[in-house]
Amino acid sequence: MVTLKELAKLLNVSISTVSKALSDSNEIGESTKNRVNELAKELNYKPNRIAQQLKSSKTMVVGVVVPSLMNPFFAEVVHGIETTLDNHNYDMTVCISNESLEKEQRSFDLLSTGSVDGFIVAVARETQTKHSINHFNRVGKNTPIVMFDRVINDVECTKVVVDDFQSVYDATKYLIQEENRKKILLISNIEELSVGKYRINGYNKAIGESGLSPNILKLGREKNPRTFIYNYLNKNPEIDAILSIDHITGVMALNKSKLVGKRIPEDISVIGFGYEDAKYVSSPKISVIDQKAFEIGQNSAELLLNHLGSVDKIPHKTIMVKSELIFNDTTQKKA
């Protein structure tokens, strides 16, 4: 394996110049950086991570704690985080809270003993419902934390959120104004979470402004949500649109609408919440509010790296990623 010294000899520059170029230092010109990086890539140069850590007193590892990786949204966010960290020679350790406060606390205890330089986290369901924040406050005193999507406002840290209220408000308005839907059913299994509350509020505002009556189906801990949705649609044939505020129930609702004999989108429109590629797991292809999960991951990683790379303490801030309503086959597209 080629070494830093060998790279410097081949390029006829100092070892210090090669090192700074690979670290994207402002002290090195762009042409030199390009020469160094091209040769390093060509010769498959890998930095000595142990030596880097000893020199900088950093682990060059970020701890990522998420509720699940079975949820495509969180999987795509982690992909965005990993891609961004890799571009800056950082690795990550991923822990799954499985929506458990205790598991989330154990993850923080495990990783906060010098194993990672910072945290990126989406809060577990149980953590939000119990509003337990001691582990965040304890770790956050010495280690930077970035929260994304599911955040706790009382924790002082940088946050990356989606425009949850506005995105559902706009989607509901679209169904009312562009498709003339009158009986819009909102389906939720996350109403106790911060994101769920914002989305429900967006729906309620749009419905109220239009003089319509709200129809909200809360799944909660329903053991058989598919049957529950089917029975509701069967008993309420006047429903002419469905808006799901999470990905999974959107596809469920689409399938059950077909089973009760609804033509889609002629009789009933369906909009899910999640990511653009959701259209490939449903027939017809479902229209979605795309949360821009990869972009959320990128922003979260970049913000954490800014904290880690600054000598001075950077003020905490909250940035909002704008979602996008993507029309597919379950809505009557705008002309």
C-alpha positions in Angstrom: 0.0 0.0 0.0 1.4 3.4 -1.0 2.3 5.8 1.9 2.1 9.5 2.3 5.9 9.7 1.9 5.8 7.9 -1.4 3.0 10.1 -2.7 5.1 13.2 -1.8 8.2 11.8 -3.6 6.2 11.0 -6.7 4.7 14.4 -6.8 7.9 16.2 -5.9 6.3 18.0 -3.0 6.6 17.9 0.8 4.8 15.3 2.9 3.1 18.3 4.6 1.7 19.5 1.3 0.3 16.1 0.4 -1.3 15.8 3.9 -2.9 19.3 3.7 -4.1 18.7 0.1 -5.8 15.4 1.1 -7.4 17.3 4.0 -8.7 20.0 1.7 -6.8 22.7 3.5 -7.2 26.3 2.3 -3.4 26.6 2.4 -3.1 24.5 -0.7 -4.0 25.6 -4.2 -6.7 23.8 -6.2 -4.3 22.6 -8.9 -2.1 21.0 -6.3 -5.1 19.5 -4.5 -6.3 18.0 -7.8 -2.8 16.5 -8.6 -2.6 15.0 -5.1 -6.1 13.6 -5.0 -5.9 12.1 -8.6 -2.6 10.3 -7.8 -3.9 9.1 -4.4 -7.0 7.7 -6.1 -5.0 6.1 -8.9 -2.6 4.4 -6.4 -5.5 3.5 -4.0 -3.9 5.5 -1.1 -5.6 4.9 2.2 -4.8 7.2 5.2 -3.6 5.7 8.4 -6.7 6.3 10.5 -5.0 5.3 13.8 -2.2 7.8 13.2 -4.7 10.5 12.3 -6.7 9.9 15.5 -3.7 10.0 17.7 -2.5 13.3 16.1 -5.8 15.0 16.2 -7.3 13.5 19.3 -10.4 12.7 17.2 -11.9 9.3 16.4 -13.1 10.4 13.0 -16.3 8.5 13.7 -19.8 9.8 14.0 -22.5 8.0 16.0 -25.9 7.7 14.2 -28.9 6.7 16.2 -32.2 6.0 14.4 -35.5 4.3 15.3 -35.3 1.8 12.4 -33.6 0.9 9.2 -36.6 -1.1 7.9 -38.3 2.3 7.3 -37.1 3.4 3.8 -37.0 7.1 5.0 -34.4 6.4 7.7 -32.4 4.1 5.4 -32.2 6.9 2.8 -31.2 9.5 5.4 -28.4 7.2 6.7 -27.3 6.8 3.1 -27.1 10.6 2.8 -25.1 10.8 6.0 -22.7 8.1 5.0 -22.0 9.6 1.6 -21.2 13.1 3.1 -19.1 11.7 5.9 -17.1 9.5 3.5 -16.2 12.6 1.5 -14.6 14.0 4.6 -12.8 10.8 5.6 -15.2 10.2 8.5 -16.8 6.8 9.3 -20.0 6.2 11.2 -21.4 3.8 13.7 -25.1 3.1 13.4 -27.3 2.1 16.4 -31.0 1.2 16.2 -33.2 2.4 19.0 -36.2 0.3 17.8 -38.4 3.1 19.1 -37.2 2.4 22.7 -36.1 5.0 25.1 -33.9 2.5 27.0 -32.1 1.3 23.8 -31.6 4.9 22.7 -30.0 5.7 26.1 -27.8 2.6 25.9 -26.6 3.7 22.5 -25.6 7.1 23.9 -23.9 5.5 26.8 -22.0 3.1 24.5 -20.9 5.7 22.0 -20.2 8.7 24.3 -17.2 7.1 26.0 -14.7 8.4 23.4 -16.0 6.2 20.6 -17.4 9.0 18.4 -16.8 12.7 17.9 -20.5 13.6 17.5 -24.0 12.3 17.1 -26.7 12.5 14.5 -30.1 11.2 15.8 -33.8 10.8 15.1 -35.5 10.5 18.4 -37.3 7.3 19.3 -41.1 7.2 19.7 -40.9 6.4 23.4 -38.4 9.2 24.0 -40.8 11.7 22.5 -43.9 10.4 24.3 -42.1 10.3 27.6 -40.2 13.5 26.9 -37.0 12.1 28.4 -34.1 14.3 27.5 -31.5 13.7 30.2 -29.2 11.6 28.0 -29.2 14.4 25.3 -28.4 17.1 27.9 -25.6 15.0 29.5 -23.9 14.1 26.3 -24.5 17.4 24.6 -22.3 19.3 27.1 -19.2 17.9 25.6 -20.2 16.3 22.3 -22.1 18.0 19.4 -25.5 16.6 18.5 -27.6 17.1 15.4 -31.2 16.0 15.5 -33.2 15.3 12.3 -36.9 14.8 11.5 -38.0 13.8 14.9 -36.6 16.5 17.2 -37.2 17.7 20.8 -37.3 21.5 21.0 -36.2 21.6 24.6 -32.8 20.1 23.7 -30.3 22.7 22.7 -28.7 21.4 19.6 -28.7 21.9 15.8 -31.7 20.4 14.1 -32.8 19.5 10.5 -36.5 19.3 10.0 -39.0 18.9 7.1 -41.8 21.4 6.4 -44.3 18.9 7.8 -47.1 21.4 8.5 -46.8 23.1 5.1 -46.4 20.0 3.1 -49.6 18.4 4.3 -51.5 21.7 4.2 -50.4 22.1 0.5 -51.4 18.5 -0.4 -54.8 18.9 1.3 -55.4 22.2 -0.5 -54.4 20.5 -3.8 -57.0 17.7 -3.3 -59.7 20.3 -2.5 -59.0 23.0 -5.1 -57.6 21.0 -8.0 -59.5 17.8 -7.7 -62.7 19.1 -6.0 -62.5 16.4 -3.3 -64.9 16.9 -0.4 -64.4 13.9 1.9 -60.7 13.6 2.5 -59.5 11.0 4.9 -56.3 11.5 6.8 -54.6 8.3 8.1 -52.0 8.4 10.8 -50.1 6.0 13.0 -47.6 8.6 14.3 -50.0 11.2 15.8 -48.1 11.2 19.1 -44.8 12.2 17.5 -43.8 15.8 16.7 -43.8 15.2 13.0 -47.3 13.6 13.2 -48.7 16.5 15.1 -47.4 19.1 12.6 -48.9 17.1 9.7 -52.3 16.7 11.3 -52.3 20.4 12.1 -51.6 21.2 8.4 -54.5 19.0 7.3 -56.9 20.5 9.9 -56.1 24.0 8.8 -56.6 23.3 5.1 -59.9 21.5 5.8 -61.1 24.2 8.1 -60.3 27.0 5.7 -62.4 25.2 3.0 -65.4 24.7 5.2 -65.1 20.9 5.1 -65.4 18.3 7.9 -62.2 16.5 9.0 -62.0 12.7 8.7 -59.0 11.4 10.7 -58.3 7.7 11.1 -55.7 7.1 13.9 -54.3 3.6 13.8 -52.3 3.9 17.1 -51.3 0.4 18.2 -53.9 -1.3 16.0 -52.9 -5.0 15.7 -54.3 -5.4 12.2 -54.2 -2.0 10.5 -55.0 -3.4 7.1 -58.3 -4.8 8.2 -59.0 -1.6 10.2 -58.5 0.6 7.1 -60.6 -1.8 4.9 -63.5 -1.7 7.4 -63.4 2.0 7.6 -63.5 2.5 3.9 -66.2 -0.1 3.5 -68.4 1.7 6.0 -67.7 5.2 4.6 -68.1 4.9 0.8 -68.3 8.7 0.5 -64.5 9.0 1.1 -63.1 10.4 -2.2 -59.5 11.1 -1.2 -56.9 9.6 1.2 -53.9 11.4 2.6 -51.5 9.2 4.6 -48.9 11.0 6.8 -46.5 8.1 6.7 -45.3 5.8 3.9 -46.5 2.4 5.0 -50.2 3.3 5.6 -50.3 5.1 2.3 -49.7 1.9 0.4 -52.1 0.0 2.7 -54.8 2.5 2.0 -54.2 2.3 -1.7 -54.6 -1.5 -1.7 -57.7 -1.5 0.5 -59.3 1.2 -1.7 -59.1 -1.2 -4.6 -60.5 -4.0 -2.5 -63.7 -2.0 -1.7 -64.2 -1.4 -5.4 -62.9 2.1 -5.8 -61.4 3.2 -9.1 -58.1 5.1 -8.6 -57.9 8.0 -9.2 -61.4 8.4 -10.7 -63.3 7.6 -7.5 -60.6 8.2 -4.9 -57.2 9.9 -4.9 -54.4 8.7 -2.7 -51.3 10.6 -1.5 -48.7 9.0 0.6 -45.8 10.4 2.6 -42.2 9.3 2.2 -40.0 9.1 -0.8 -40.1 9.3 -4.5 -39.2 5.6 -5.1 -42.3 4.5 -3.2 -44.1 4.5 -6.6 -42.2 1.3 -7.4 -43.8 -0.7 -4.6 -47.4 0.0 -5.4 -49.8 -0.4 -8.3 -50.9 2.0 -9.5 -47.9 4.1 -8.7 -48.7 6.2 -5.6 -48.4 10.0 -5.5 -46.2 11.1 -2.6 -45.0 13.9 -0.5 -41.2 13.4 -0.9 -39.4 14.2 2.3 -36.0 14.5 0.6 -34.5 12.0 2.9 -31.1 11.9 1.2 -30.9 15.7 1.4 -31.8 15.6 5.1 -28.9 13.1 5.7 -26.5 15.3 3.8 -27.5 18.5 5.7 -27.3 16.7 9.0 -23.8 15.4 8.3 -22.6 18.7 7.0 -23.9 20.6 10.0 -22.2 18.2 12.4 -18.9 18.4 10.5 -19.1 22.2 10.8 -19.3 21.9 14.6 -16.5 19.3 14.6 -14.3 21.4 12.4 -14.6 24.7 14.3 -12.3 25.8 17.0 -14.9 28.1 18.4 -18.4 27.0 19.5 -20.9 27.4 16.7 -24.4 28.6 17.6 -27.1 26.0 17.3 -29.6 26.5 14.5 -32.6 24.8 12.9 -32.8 24.4 9.1 -35.8 23.3 7.2 -35.7 21.0 4.1 -38.6 21.7 1.7 -40.5 18.6 0.7 -42.1 18.1 -2.8 -45.5 16.8 -3.9 -44.8 14.3 -6.6 -47.8 13.3 -8.8 -48.0 9.8 -10.1 -51.0 7.5 -10.9 -53.1 7.8 -7.8 -54.0 11.5 -8.3 -55.6 13.3 -11.2 -52.5 15.2 -12.3 -52.7 18.9 -13.0 -53.1 19.7 -16.7 
